[in-house]
Amino acid sequence: MTRTRVAMDDMHAHTGVSSVDLLALALRVLLLTSTALVAGIGLLRTVVAVPPRLAWVAGGVAALISAWSAVVLDINIGFAVAHAVLALAVPICLRWRSAATYLGFGLTLLLIAEAGLGHSSLAFFFDTVFAAVAVVWFGFAAGSWRDDSGLRPGPVALTAALALAAAGIGQLLLSGLLDRRLVDSAYGLVLVGLVVASLGVLVLTAVLRDLRRVYRLGAVGVLGAVVAWTALPGIPLPHDLPVPGVPRLASAAGTPVLVSPHRPGRNLVHFPASAGLDVAVESGSVLARAVPRPGSSGTWAEIELPAGRSDIVVRHGAEQDSVDVDTGELPALPAAFGADGPECASAALGGIVAGSTTELDRCPADELSAEDDDALRKQVGYLASAAVPSINVVGDDSPRARAAAEIVTAQARQRGLAVRDDPGGALVVVSGWSRAAETLEAVADGPGYIYGVHLAPWLLHGPVVNSVAGSSIPLRFDPRDQRSLTYGMTVASAFGGEPPSLAGFRRWLAARQENLTGEVAIYASAQVDVMQMANHEHGGSAAGQWIRQGTIVAISGPLSSS
């Protein structure tokens, strides 16, 4: 059924999936197996004699489940009615062999369409094989065939068994679960059951000589394979295996979870703001509560991870779940769990949602990039051209902030700007997120700076920027363009509404073999009154927006180095 399949497929998310919808799963299994039986009875009516009672039972079950699905799963009514009508038409038309055959063929096509909806070409091919084998096998097993029909049941059985075994193995290879997840997850165990049942039918077909026993006993194996095949779309896909040094993105206790840097020793476990505040993480026997950090979104728990494989337990309200980790034997990455840890985790998340499996071996705060160096020089030049009398530079102890403070200070003096803490001048913040948010909150509560607040490029992050009513920032891209919004929507969708960041955007672009090549321009950000939000051209909290509940616009053209 169209929307039934979509509903179950929607459980598969980037970070994991929700628990199995048992009702949808049971209805799907009953619907497809009963439909395969009644379709086989109709399709082979000209060569196989079937007791009418069996046809009515199969058709009635298929029609009933189709109608029930339409009520409880809110599927397309027209689709459900067509399915029920075809299922009941087969037993009604059994006395007319040709009519029953055509109806069985139509029901087989409907079964294939329902089973393969939304799948790729290869997956759809496997679905077609499973459906066709089930229809033919159940059709032969349901009754007795006429020897003068011209159809040779022996070659049909061997061909069907070979096709079923090939499709089962193909399904296994297509899943990519050629590792411990085959026995560690429900999805893997069902997949193993499918392959075993398929191979069992092939062995049975090759060993037994009595064709009637082949079909009757083989029907059990085919039924097992078909039940496993129909159940797979409704079972959560197992998480990807953890890779040492690659931050771990998973789903546990109903919320996304990010473990960074996923190395032995201290690690941060990040939860989105949508998870709320009642979240804690247990590693070993130590329970760490997740708490907010200045300048970042959501909550963060600091834990110790041993070398190699282990599990952490996530407690989210009344729910509890575990996440497997594997830190290997890698050295620690101090910047990933200190004050600059959230920015480092955001960078990692940007790469992960773009499909990158690159190891996180450094953090943005470890060095000042050439692009940001150039942007800061042009930012000081812009302030000098605006006749700003003085600037106050705020940094921190990270290598990037120290280098940035030196450059800004040197450029200011070179251009005749005084460097001092004077409310009559401008504030230039080149620290990391945490110190920046604390500084901006203090500014917001005080008299402020006459010539405004000016931020380093890496401070383009909603929780930082929104700490003050307005600020400016030098950027090489427009946060409102399509590419920027696509990244914002991607990371928000993958991690519970997580806001975008420049560090994450850069890593997201790198995973797509792209980079930021535009000229530096000054952008101004300002919070927007909620009552005006709906009519504001650039503001709002729509998905992908960089400054939610705010606006950001260019206030200069491309800046030169002079």
C-alpha angles and dihedrals in degrees: 000000000000103000093033090061092044091050092054094043089052088066089072106088133171091257099038137290139275124254120291117279095228095190093051090045094050093047091049093051093047093044098050097041094048090044091052090052097049091043090053091049090053098040094052096037093117093058106024126059111214129185106254090225091063091050091051093048092049093044093045093050092048092049093046094049091047091053092044091051090053090056105040100030099039095232128164107296095208091052092049092049092050090050093049094046093052092046092053094040092064097064090039091056098040091112089060102062099192093048091049090050093052092047090049090051091050091049090050091054090049090051092051092048092050094046096047100040111139096003128130120254095266094044089046089053091054090048089053091052094049092048095046094047091048092050095048096041095047090046093056094040093051096068146351123289128222115248091216094055093099092232115118109218093190098063089038091056093047093047092048092047092050091048092048093050091047091049091049093051090043090053089052093050092045091054092059091217096133092139142064091305087080089073100022098060137053090233091054094047092051089048090052089049090053093052094045092049092048093049090044090058090051093050091047091050092050096046105040121073099190104087094200090056089045091058096040096046093034089055088070091056092043090050090051091050092046093048090051091046094050092045097052097079090056097050120088114255111240118250119261113268113266116256118206112250094014109104110248117243113188143139122246136164090001098305138088115258129199121193113194139221087357094213133123113284128021117014136171121232111203129200126185122249088250089069091066127215101293095089130118137169128216120204114177104325096327120102116203121189117221112239135176120266125209114264096013137087130243123006136304134208122195114216141167117240124195123227115274128009124350142135134247122204119224117205113195112174106299093344126092130187139157132235121202117225135185115195096173117199098303124142120254123270104214098189090058095069104028129079090304093047096103092054090049090050091049090053090051092048091054091057094044095053088051090056098257120149094185116143116252101235100155140022129229091248092058093083144001109253121225090243093055092043089057093044092053093050090052091046091057090047089053091052091048091051088052089058094243105175098210144353134214112213118208119191139145140223098281117113091243095050093046092051091045093050091051092051095046092047093048093046092048093052091045089056095044098257117144115233109218142113099266124149086210090068137046134287117229115192118197099159128108124276098274098052091039093054092048091048093048093048089054090050091049090054094046138058092283130211122298093220094044140238120303122191135201114250095255090060091073093116124121099236090051100042093044091057087085132038095242141000143158130233136184112239139174093209141041111251088209098058123106097257093050092048092047090057091046092051092046096053092042091052094047096046113034099272097320110178119240125253135193091242091053092044092054093050091045090053093046090054087055093047091250135116144183109274103156127118119265116261131170116251125193122214125197137171113247126218109255092229090058095043099095092056098040114112098219106012130088142089098268118145113283096020112142096208108037116201086014146068136240124195137166113259098179139038122241110312124229126218094240 
